Amino acid sequence: MFNKQLDPEDFYYSEEGYIVFTEKYHLKRGHCCKRGCKHCPYGYNKKNG
C-alpha cells in the first residue's frame, strides 16, 4: 500500500465496522494485491487465482 490519506470515496465501513476499499481506491493504487478484495477492478478471484 502507499502512504496517502484516504479520500471519502476510497472506502466505506461494513456493518461489522471494517473498512472496505472501493474500486476507485484500487484503481488509484494501480495494481492488484491478490487478496480477493470485494471491489477488485482487476478481476482477481481468490478461488480461481
PyMOL commands that set and color helices and strands:
alter all, ss='L'
color gray80, all
select helices_A, chain A and resi 8-10+23-29
alter helices_A, ss='H'
color red, helices_A
select strands_A, chain A and resi 11-13+19-21
alter strands_A, ss='S'
color yellow, strands_A
deselect
rebuild
show_as cartoon
